């Protein structure tokens, strides 16, 4: 019996060792193939968003991969992949969680499971490896304290202010779409009922207080945004890059939503191995820490030890007491598809 047990244990050890060697060999082959391609071209992954800059710098230093990005929204990325097909100019993109399944449905992606696959929660990945969240974000407010004296700390506060609120482009941007869901959740709605949020934004539009300016580092720096609805990691990054004393970033106290962003690899990528290696690095410890340096919360956070100075830059955990994840992905996918029309019919119609 002991001999059988010993043989079984030895067999398991050999199998694990063989598996590890095979995985290492596969990664070496991937690295060689990526180096031969020599470049990786992205969409929607600019330097200032979630600190992508450090990842691109690392990929060039370690693997000699040249990089170029064209910034665009999640919907635009998928449309670009679909329109260009074999004439692809992009290898990899970064899309909001709701857009990952849409990209797969449209047949514009190819799968790749990184070596850290098992450490990615089941809710945060496609079972075949077409998409997987690399980081999460929660919807927050960024407030220009030079322009707004009575700082709103909740969605309810927005109704009584005198400042303009910048919601972003709900027809194309995952950040803006999730901003609507966050407002709905705070006011009693859910993935299938965003009516409370539409009513809030419609009221702001009627008052002439809804701004369609996209809250970006450029519009914030120019003073075009008074209160912006943004991902927490974007708000914190914009604040730190422009002037930490000029802006306040906070999670609305009456409710918000946590979601995330996933890489998608173009089915017709000209540099497919470089794109796969980029995903591999993004989901490695070093890549995850890079994202945390950009104030995003890494999807593999529980398997990481973040540097103290990085942890200190994030918002206090207490602010996330009423933040909740999307509970019904299928319902939210249907609602988010209908949202551009609903936004037009219920909100934009009231713009002056």
C-alpha positions in Angstrom: 0.0 0.0 0.0 2.8 2.3 0.9 4.6 1.5 -2.3 1.4 2.3 -4.3 1.0 5.6 -2.4 4.7 6.5 -3.0 4.4 5.7 -6.7 1.2 7.8 -6.9 2.9 10.7 -5.2 6.0 10.4 -7.4 3.7 10.2 -10.4 1.9 13.4 -9.4 5.2 15.2 -8.7 6.6 14.2 -12.1 3.3 15.3 -13.8 3.5 18.7 -12.1 7.2 19.1 -13.0 6.5 18.1 -16.6 3.6 20.5 -16.8 5.7 23.4 -15.4 8.5 22.6 -17.8 6.0 22.6 -20.7 4.5 25.9 -19.6 8.0 27.4 -19.4 8.8 26.1 -22.8 5.6 27.6 -24.2 6.4 31.0 -22.7 9.9 30.9 -24.1 8.5 30.0 -27.6 6.0 32.9 -27.2 8.7 35.3 -26.2 10.9 34.3 -29.2 7.9 34.7 -31.6 7.0 38.1 -30.1 10.6 39.3 -30.4 10.5 38.3 -34.1 7.4 40.4 -34.6 9.1 43.3 -32.8 6.1 45.5 -32.2 2.6 45.6 -30.5 0.0 48.2 -31.5 -2.8 48.9 -29.1 -6.1 50.8 -29.1 -7.7 52.3 -26.0 -4.5 51.8 -23.9 -3.0 55.3 -23.7 -0.1 56.1 -21.3 -2.2 58.1 -18.9 -4.9 55.4 -18.4 -4.2 53.0 -15.5 -0.5 53.7 -16.0 -0.2 51.7 -19.2 2.9 53.8 -19.8 5.0 51.6 -17.5 3.9 48.4 -19.1 4.8 49.6 -22.6 8.2 50.8 -21.3 8.8 47.4 -19.6 7.8 45.4 -22.8 10.2 47.4 -24.9 13.0 47.0 -22.3 12.5 43.3 -21.7 11.4 42.1 -25.1 12.3 44.9 -27.6 8.7 45.5 -28.5 8.0 48.8 -30.1 4.6 50.2 -29.2 2.0 52.6 -30.5 -1.5 53.4 -29.2 -4.6 55.0 -30.7 -6.9 56.1 -27.9 -10.6 55.2 -28.5 -13.7 54.0 -26.7 -14.6 50.3 -26.2 -17.2 50.3 -28.9 -14.9 52.0 -31.3 -12.2 49.4 -30.7 -14.5 46.5 -31.5 -15.8 48.4 -34.6 -12.2 49.0 -35.7 -11.3 45.3 -35.4 -14.5 44.3 -37.4 -14.0 46.9 -40.1 -10.3 46.3 -40.8 -10.3 42.5 -40.6 -7.2 41.2 -42.5 -6.0 44.8 -42.9 -5.6 45.1 -39.1 -3.6 48.0 -37.7 -4.3 47.1 -34.0 -3.2 43.9 -32.2 -4.7 44.4 -28.7 -7.3 46.6 -27.0 -8.7 47.3 -23.6 -12.5 47.3 -23.3 -15.0 47.6 -20.5 -16.3 44.4 -19.0 -19.7 44.6 -20.8 -17.8 44.8 -24.1 -15.8 41.6 -23.8 -18.7 39.3 -24.5 -19.9 41.6 -27.3 -16.4 41.4 -29.0 -16.6 37.6 -28.8 -20.2 37.6 -30.2 -19.0 39.7 -33.1 -16.1 37.2 -33.8 -13.3 39.8 -33.6 -11.1 38.2 -30.9 -8.7 35.3 -30.5 -8.1 33.4 -27.2 -5.0 33.4 -25.0 -4.9 32.2 -21.4 -1.9 33.6 -19.5 0.1 31.5 -17.0 -1.7 33.2 -14.1 -5.1 32.1 -15.5 -6.1 30.2 -12.4 -5.7 33.2 -10.2 -8.2 35.2 -12.1 -11.7 34.9 -10.6 -14.3 33.0 -12.6 -16.6 36.0 -12.8 -13.8 38.0 -14.4 -13.0 35.9 -17.4 -14.3 34.2 -20.5 -14.0 30.4 -20.1 -12.2 30.1 -23.4 -9.7 33.0 -22.7 -11.1 35.5 -25.2 -11.3 38.2 -22.5 -10.4 38.5 -18.8 -10.4 41.5 -16.6 -6.9 42.8 -15.7 -8.1 45.4 -13.2 -11.2 46.8 -11.6 -12.5 50.3 -11.1 -15.4 51.9 -9.2 -17.3 54.9 -10.4 -16.3 58.1 -8.6 -16.6 61.9 -8.7 -13.7 64.1 -9.6 -14.4 67.7 -8.4 -12.6 70.9 -9.4 -12.4 72.6 -6.0 -11.5 75.9 -7.7 -14.8 75.9 -9.5 -17.0 74.1 -7.0 -17.2 75.2 -3.4 -20.0 72.9 -2.2 -18.4 69.5 -3.0 -21.0 66.8 -3.7 -20.4 63.5 -1.8 -23.4 61.6 -3.2 -25.6 61.3 -6.3 -28.4 62.9 -4.3 -26.2 66.0 -3.8 -26.0 66.5 -7.6 -29.7 67.4 -7.7 -29.2 70.5 -5.5 -25.9 71.9 -6.8 -25.3 74.8 -9.2 -22.3 73.3 -11.0 -22.2 71.3 -14.3 -21.8 67.6 -14.2 -19.8 65.9 -17.0 -21.1 62.4 -17.7 -19.1 61.5 -20.8 -20.3 59.8 -23.9 -22.9 57.2 -23.0 -23.1 56.0 -26.6 -19.6 54.7 -26.7 -17.6 54.8 -23.5 -17.7 52.1 -20.8 -16.9 54.6 -18.1 -19.9 56.7 -19.0 -22.2 53.7 -19.3 -21.1 52.4 -15.8 -21.7 55.9 -14.5 -25.3 55.6 -15.4 -25.5 52.2 -13.7 -23.8 53.5 -10.5 -26.4 56.3 -10.3 -29.2 53.9 -10.8 -27.9 51.6 -8.1 -27.6 54.5 -5.6 -31.2 55.5 -6.2 -32.9 52.1 -6.0 -32.4 50.8 -9.6 -30.4 47.9 -10.9 -28.9 46.4 -14.1 -32.4 46.0 -15.6 -33.8 49.4 -14.3 -31.7 52.5 -15.0 -34.8 54.8 -14.9 -33.7 56.5 -11.7 -30.4 57.5 -13.3 -32.0 58.7 -16.5 -34.4 60.8 -14.4 -31.4 62.4 -12.5 -29.5 63.2 -15.7 -32.7 64.5 -17.4 -33.2 66.9 -14.5 -29.6 68.1 -14.8 -30.2 68.6 -18.5 -33.4 70.6 -17.9 -31.5 72.8 -15.5 -28.7 73.3 -18.1 -26.3 71.6 -15.7 -25.4 68.5 -17.8 -22.2 68.8 -19.7 -21.3 66.4 -22.5 -17.6 67.2 -22.2 -15.8 64.0 -21.7 -13.9 64.2 -18.3 -10.3 63.6 -19.6 -7.0 65.0 -18.4 -7.2 67.6 -21.1 -10.7 68.9 -20.3 -10.0 68.8 -16.6 -6.8 70.7 -17.0 -8.5 73.4 -19.1 -11.2 73.8 -16.4 -13.9 72.5 -18.7 -15.1 70.0 -16.1 -16.6 71.1 -12.8 -17.8 67.7 -11.5 -16.9 64.6 -13.6 -18.1 61.0 -13.4 -15.1 58.8 -13.8 -13.5 55.5 -12.8 -11.7 56.0 -9.4 -8.3 55.1 -11.0 -8.8 57.7 -13.7 -9.8 60.4 -11.2 -6.9 59.7 -9.0 -4.4 59.7 -11.9 -5.8 62.9 -13.4 -5.7 64.6 -10.0 -2.1 63.6 -9.4 -0.9 64.6 -12.9 -2.6 68.0 -12.9 -2.6 69.3 -9.3 -3.5 67.2 -6.2 -4.6 70.4 -4.5 -7.0 71.4 -7.3 -9.2 68.3 -7.4 -11.0 66.0 -5.0 -11.8 62.4 -5.9 -14.4 60.4 -3.9 -16.7 57.5 -4.2 -20.4 58.7 -3.9 -21.6 57.7 -0.5 -25.1 56.5 -1.6 -23.8 53.8 -4.0 -21.6 53.0 -6.9 -20.6 50.1 -9.1 -17.4 48.2 -9.5 -16.5 46.7 -12.8 -13.3 46.4 -14.8 -11.5 46.3 -18.1 -10.3 43.4 -20.2 -7.7 43.0 -22.9 -9.0 41.7 -26.2 -6.6 40.4 -28.9 -7.6 41.1 -32.5 -8.5 38.0 -34.4 -6.6 39.4 -37.4 -3.6 40.9 -35.4 -0.5 41.4 -37.4 1.6 40.8 -34.2 -0.5 38.1 -32.5 2.4 36.7 -30.4 3.4 40.2 -29.2 -0.2 40.8 -28.2 -0.3 37.5 -26.3 3.0 38.3 -24.6 1.6 41.7 -23.6 -1.4 40.1 -22.0 0.9 37.6 -20.3 2.9 40.5 -18.8 -0.2 42.6 -17.9 -1.4 39.7 -15.7 2.0 39.0 -14.2 2.9 40.4 -10.8 4.9 43.2 -12.4 2.2 44.1 -14.8 -0.5 44.1 -12.1 1.6 46.3 -9.9 2.0 48.7 -12.8 -1.8 49.0 -13.0 -1.9 49.6 -9.3 0.6 52.4 -9.7 -2.1 53.9 -12.0 -4.6 53.7 -9.1 -6.4 50.7 -10.6 -7.2 47.7 -8.5 -5.4 44.6 -9.9 -7.7 41.6 -10.6 -5.0 39.4 -8.9 -4.9 41.7 -5.9 -5.2 38.9 -3.3 -2.2 37.1 -4.8 0.0 40.2 -4.8 1.9 42.2 -2.2 1.6 45.8 -3.3 4.4 48.2 -2.4 3.3 50.4 0.6 3.6 53.6 -1.4 1.3 52.2 -4.1 -1.3 51.1 -1.5 -1.2 54.5 0.1 -2.3 56.3 -3.1 -5.6 54.4 -3.3 -8.8 55.7 -1.8 -9.6 54.5 1.7 -11.5 51.2 1.8 -14.2 52.8 3.9 -15.4 54.8 0.9 -16.3 51.5 -0.9 -18.9 50.4 1.7 -21.8 50.8 -0.8 -20.0 49.8 -4.0 -21.3 46.6 -5.6 -20.4 44.5 -8.6 -22.7 43.8 -11.5 -25.0 41.1 -10.2 -26.7 40.0 -13.5 -24.3 40.3 -16.4 -26.8 39.1 -19.0 -29.4 41.7 -18.0 -26.8 44.4 -17.8 -25.5 43.5 -21.3 -29.0 44.0 -22.7 -29.5 47.2 -20.9 -26.1 48.7 -21.9 -26.9 47.9 -25.5 -30.2 49.8 -25.2 -28.6 52.7 -23.2 -27.5 54.9 -26.1 -31.2 55.0 -27.4 -32.6 55.5 -23.9 -30.1 58.3 -23.2 -31.1 60.1 -26.4 -34.8 59.7 -25.7 -34.8 60.6 -22.0 -31.8 62.9 -21.4 -30.4 64.5 -24.6 -33.9 65.6 -25.6 -33.8 68.0 -22.7 -30.4 69.6 -23.6 -30.7 73.3 -24.3 
